[in-house]
Amino acid sequence: MLKIATILDEVRSSYATHNRKLKELSLLRSKSPSPSYFFSAFSKTLTPLFDFHRRLASADCVVSFVTTFAAATDDEFLDHFLKFLIVAAAASN
């Protein structure tokens, strides 16, 4: 989770780092013991994004990065990610 959090922290300030960090996050995912282990850490790291009560440029930057990463991965990851978003949206309402 710490490595994922570090990557997300680095992409929040600039879109210029996104391509390099996408490669780093993909490498982390490929080295993960299992897809579910990676997704669990990934989703727990994203949870604080739902605590913002107003739009911030840094949060928008992270959201853009995460959507690009999710769209570039396999269907199984995208399926888990969309289910995570549905649950998170329902919880925030």
NUTITOR-586442 format. One record per residue (C-alpha): x, y, z; residue number from 0; chain. Coordinates in Angstrom, 1 decimal. Example, Ala and Ser with C-alpha at 12.3 -4.5 7.8 and 13.67 -1.06 7.14 Angstrom:
REM NUTITOR-586442
<atom><c1>12.3</c1><c2>-4.5</c2><c3>7.8</c3><num>0</num><cadena>A</cadena></atom>
<atom><c1>13.7</c1><c2>-1.1</c2><c3>7.1</c3><num>1</num><cadena>A</cadena></atom>
END
This chain:
REM NUTITOR-586442
<atom><c1>0.0</c1><c2>0.0</c2><c3>0.0</c3><num>0</num><cadena>A</cadena></atom>
<atom><c1>2.9</c1><c2>2.4</c2><c3>0.8</c3><num>1</num><cadena>A</cadena></atom>
<atom><c1>4.3</c1><c2>2.0</c2><c3>-2.7</c3><num>2</num><cadena>A</cadena></atom>
<atom><c1>0.9</c1><c2>2.6</c2><c3>-4.3</c3><num>3</num><cadena>A</cadena></atom>
<atom><c1>0.3</c1><c2>5.6</c2><c3>-2.0</c3><num>4</num><cadena>A</cadena></atom>
<atom><c1>3.7</c1><c2>7.0</c2><c3>-3.0</c3><num>5</num><cadena>A</cadena></atom>
<atom><c1>2.9</c1><c2>6.8</c2><c3>-6.7</c3><num>6</num><cadena>A</cadena></atom>
<atom><c1>-0.5</c1><c2>8.4</c2><c3>-6.2</c3><num>7</num><cadena>A</cadena></atom>
<atom><c1>1.1</c1><c2>11.2</c2><c3>-4.2</c3><num>8</num><cadena>A</cadena></atom>
<atom><c1>3.6</c1><c2>11.8</c2><c3>-7.0</c3><num>9</num><cadena>A</cadena></atom>
<atom><c1>0.9</c1><c2>12.0</c2><c3>-9.7</c3><num>10</num><cadena>A</cadena></atom>
<atom><c1>-1.3</c1><c2>14.5</c2><c3>-7.9</c3><num>11</num><cadena>A</cadena></atom>
<atom><c1>0.9</c1><c2>17.5</c2><c3>-8.7</c3><num>12</num><cadena>A</cadena></atom>
<atom><c1>1.4</c1><c2>17.1</c2><c3>-12.4</c3><num>13</num><cadena>A</cadena></atom>
<atom><c1>0.0</c1><c2>15.2</c2><c3>-15.4</c3><num>14</num><cadena>A</cadena></atom>
<atom><c1>3.6</c1><c2>15.1</c2><c3>-16.8</c3><num>15</num><cadena>A</cadena></atom>
<atom><c1>4.5</c1><c2>12.2</c2><c3>-14.5</c3><num>16</num><cadena>A</cadena></atom>
<atom><c1>1.6</c1><c2>10.0</c2><c3>-15.4</c3><num>17</num><cadena>A</cadena></atom>
<atom><c1>3.1</c1><c2>7.9</c2><c3>-18.2</c3><num>18</num><cadena>A</cadena></atom>
<atom><c1>6.2</c1><c2>7.0</c2><c3>-16.1</c3><num>19</num><cadena>A</cadena></atom>
<atom><c1>4.1</c1><c2>6.3</c2><c3>-13.0</c3><num>20</num><cadena>A</cadena></atom>
<atom><c1>1.6</c1><c2>4.1</c2><c3>-15.0</c3><num>21</num><cadena>A</cadena></atom>
<atom><c1>4.6</c1><c2>1.9</c2><c3>-15.8</c3><num>22</num><cadena>A</cadena></atom>
<atom><c1>5.7</c1><c2>1.8</c2><c3>-12.2</c3><num>23</num><cadena>A</cadena></atom>
<atom><c1>2.2</c1><c2>0.9</c2><c3>-11.0</c3><num>24</num><cadena>A</cadena></atom>
<atom><c1>1.8</c1><c2>-1.7</c2><c3>-13.7</c3><num>25</num><cadena>A</cadena></atom>
<atom><c1>5.2</c1><c2>-3.2</c2><c3>-12.6</c3><num>26</num><cadena>A</cadena></atom>
<atom><c1>3.9</c1><c2>-3.3</c2><c3>-9.0</c3><num>27</num><cadena>A</cadena></atom>
<atom><c1>0.8</c1><c2>-5.1</c2><c3>-10.1</c3><num>28</num><cadena>A</cadena></atom>
<atom><c1>2.7</c1><c2>-7.7</c2><c3>-12.1</c3><num>29</num><cadena>A</cadena></atom>
<atom><c1>5.0</c1><c2>-8.4</c2><c3>-9.1</c3><num>30</num><cadena>A</cadena></atom>
<atom><c1>2.1</c1><c2>-8.7</c2><c3>-6.7</c3><num>31</num><cadena>A</cadena></atom>
<atom><c1>1.5</c1><c2>-12.2</c2><c3>-5.2</c3><num>32</num><cadena>A</cadena></atom>
<atom><c1>-2.0</c1><c2>-12.2</c2><c3>-6.6</c3><num>33</num><cadena>A</cadena></atom>
<atom><c1>-4.4</c1><c2>-9.9</c2><c3>-8.5</c3><num>34</num><cadena>A</cadena></atom>
<atom><c1>-6.7</c1><c2>-9.8</c2><c3>-5.5</c3><num>35</num><cadena>A</cadena></atom>
<atom><c1>-3.8</c1><c2>-8.8</c2><c3>-3.2</c3><num>36</num><cadena>A</cadena></atom>
<atom><c1>-2.9</c1><c2>-5.9</c2><c3>-5.5</c3><num>37</num><cadena>A</cadena></atom>
<atom><c1>-6.5</c1><c2>-4.8</c2><c3>-5.9</c3><num>38</num><cadena>A</cadena></atom>
<atom><c1>-7.1</c1><c2>-4.9</c2><c3>-2.1</c3><num>39</num><cadena>A</cadena></atom>
<atom><c1>-4.1</c1><c2>-2.6</c2><c3>-1.5</c3><num>40</num><cadena>A</cadena></atom>
<atom><c1>-5.1</c1><c2>-0.4</c2><c3>-4.5</c3><num>41</num><cadena>A</cadena></atom>
<atom><c1>-8.7</c1><c2>0.1</c2><c3>-3.3</c3><num>42</num><cadena>A</cadena></atom>
<atom><c1>-7.6</c1><c2>0.8</c2><c3>0.3</c3><num>43</num><cadena>A</cadena></atom>
<atom><c1>-5.2</c1><c2>3.4</c2><c3>-0.9</c3><num>44</num><cadena>A</cadena></atom>
<atom><c1>-7.9</c1><c2>5.1</c2><c3>-3.0</c3><num>45</num><cadena>A</cadena></atom>
<atom><c1>-10.5</c1><c2>5.4</c2><c3>-0.2</c3><num>46</num><cadena>A</cadena></atom>
<atom><c1>-9.3</c1><c2>8.8</c2><c3>1.1</c3><num>47</num><cadena>A</cadena></atom>
<atom><c1>-10.2</c1><c2>10.3</c2><c3>-2.3</c3><num>48</num><cadena>A</cadena></atom>
<atom><c1>-13.8</c1><c2>9.9</c2><c3>-1.3</c3><num>49</num><cadena>A</cadena></atom>
<atom><c1>-13.4</c1><c2>12.1</c2><c3>1.8</c3><num>50</num><cadena>A</cadena></atom>
<atom><c1>-13.0</c1><c2>15.4</c2><c3>-0.2</c3><num>51</num><cadena>A</cadena></atom>
<atom><c1>-16.0</c1><c2>17.7</c2><c3>0.1</c3><num>52</num><cadena>A</cadena></atom>
<atom><c1>-15.0</c1><c2>19.9</c2><c3>-2.8</c3><num>53</num><cadena>A</cadena></atom>
<atom><c1>-13.1</c1><c2>19.5</c2><c3>-6.0</c3><num>54</num><cadena>A</cadena></atom>
<atom><c1>-9.4</c1><c2>19.9</c2><c3>-5.8</c3><num>55</num><cadena>A</cadena></atom>
<atom><c1>-7.0</c1><c2>20.0</c2><c3>-8.7</c3><num>56</num><cadena>A</cadena></atom>
<atom><c1>-4.7</c1><c2>17.5</c2><c3>-7.1</c3><num>57</num><cadena>A</cadena></atom>
<atom><c1>-7.6</c1><c2>15.0</c2><c3>-6.6</c3><num>58</num><cadena>A</cadena></atom>
<atom><c1>-8.7</c1><c2>15.5</c2><c3>-10.2</c3><num>59</num><cadena>A</cadena></atom>
<atom><c1>-5.1</c1><c2>14.7</c2><c3>-11.3</c3><num>60</num><cadena>A</cadena></atom>
<atom><c1>-5.2</c1><c2>11.4</c2><c3>-9.2</c3><num>61</num><cadena>A</cadena></atom>
<atom><c1>-8.6</c1><c2>10.5</c2><c3>-10.5</c3><num>62</num><cadena>A</cadena></atom>
<atom><c1>-7.4</c1><c2>11.0</c2><c3>-14.1</c3><num>63</num><cadena>A</cadena></atom>
<atom><c1>-4.4</c1><c2>8.8</c2><c3>-13.4</c3><num>64</num><cadena>A</cadena></atom>
<atom><c1>-6.4</c1><c2>6.1</c2><c3>-11.8</c3><num>65</num><cadena>A</cadena></atom>
<atom><c1>-9.0</c1><c2>6.0</c2><c3>-14.6</c3><num>66</num><cadena>A</cadena></atom>
<atom><c1>-6.2</c1><c2>5.7</c2><c3>-17.2</c3><num>67</num><cadena>A</cadena></atom>
<atom><c1>-4.6</c1><c2>2.8</c2><c3>-15.2</c3><num>68</num><cadena>A</cadena></atom>
<atom><c1>-7.9</c1><c2>1.0</c2><c3>-14.7</c3><num>69</num><cadena>A</cadena></atom>
<atom><c1>-8.8</c1><c2>1.3</c2><c3>-18.4</c3><num>70</num><cadena>A</cadena></atom>
<atom><c1>-5.4</c1><c2>0.0</c2><c3>-19.5</c3><num>71</num><cadena>A</cadena></atom>
<atom><c1>-5.6</c1><c2>-3.2</c2><c3>-17.4</c3><num>72</num><cadena>A</cadena></atom>
<atom><c1>-7.4</c1><c2>-6.4</c2><c3>-18.0</c3><num>73</num><cadena>A</cadena></atom>
<atom><c1>-11.1</c1><c2>-6.9</c2><c3>-17.8</c3><num>74</num><cadena>A</cadena></atom>
<atom><c1>-11.0</c1><c2>-8.6</c2><c3>-14.4</c3><num>75</num><cadena>A</cadena></atom>
<atom><c1>-9.3</c1><c2>-5.6</c2><c3>-12.8</c3><num>76</num><cadena>A</cadena></atom>
<atom><c1>-11.7</c1><c2>-3.2</c2><c3>-14.4</c3><num>77</num><cadena>A</cadena></atom>
<atom><c1>-14.6</c1><c2>-5.3</c2><c3>-13.3</c3><num>78</num><cadena>A</cadena></atom>
<atom><c1>-13.4</c1><c2>-5.2</c2><c3>-9.6</c3><num>79</num><cadena>A</cadena></atom>
<atom><c1>-12.6</c1><c2>-1.5</c2><c3>-9.9</c3><num>80</num><cadena>A</cadena></atom>
<atom><c1>-16.1</c1><c2>-0.7</c2><c3>-11.2</c3><num>81</num><cadena>A</cadena></atom>
<atom><c1>-17.7</c1><c2>-2.7</c2><c3>-8.4</c3><num>82</num><cadena>A</cadena></atom>
<atom><c1>-15.5</c1><c2>-0.9</c2><c3>-5.9</c3><num>83</num><cadena>A</cadena></atom>
<atom><c1>-16.7</c1><c2>2.5</c2><c3>-7.3</c3><num>84</num><cadena>A</cadena></atom>
<atom><c1>-20.4</c1><c2>1.5</c2><c3>-7.2</c3><num>85</num><cadena>A</cadena></atom>
<atom><c1>-20.0</c1><c2>0.5</c2><c3>-3.5</c3><num>86</num><cadena>A</cadena></atom>
<atom><c1>-18.1</c1><c2>3.6</c2><c3>-2.7</c3><num>87</num><cadena>A</cadena></atom>
<atom><c1>-20.6</c1><c2>5.9</c2><c3>-4.4</c3><num>88</num><cadena>A</cadena></atom>
<atom><c1>-23.5</c1><c2>4.2</c2><c3>-2.5</c3><num>89</num><cadena>A</cadena></atom>
<atom><c1>-21.6</c1><c2>4.6</c2><c3>0.7</c3><num>90</num><cadena>A</cadena></atom>
<atom><c1>-21.0</c1><c2>8.3</c2><c3>0.1</c3><num>91</num><cadena>A</cadena></atom>
<atom><c1>-24.7</c1><c2>8.9</c2><c3>-0.5</c3><num>92</num><cadena>A</cadena></atom>
END
